[in-house]
Amino acid sequence: MFRVRDLHEHLGLPTDEPSINVTRSRLGRLVRQGVLEQPGRGRYQKRT
């Protein structure tokens, strides 16, 4: 399980709000496609 901000820090991406919002919307698309699960607000994990 990971948070968007942790992911950005881990990958060395900017952690400002606009950047994080872009990632969040991309992850939201993956959640809808069934690639990721969203067990809690702002938390994501790979579907097993």
Stockholm file with secondary structure:
# STOCKHOLM 1.0

chainA/1-48         MFRVRDLHEHLGLPTDEPSINVTRSRLGRLVRQGVLEQPGRGRYQKRT
#=GR chainA/1-48 SS CEEHHHHHHHHTCCCSHHHHHHHHHHHHHHHHHTSEEEEETTEEEECC
#=GC SS_cons        CEEHHHHHHHHTCCCSHHHHHHHHHHHHHHHHHTSEEEEETTEEEECC
//
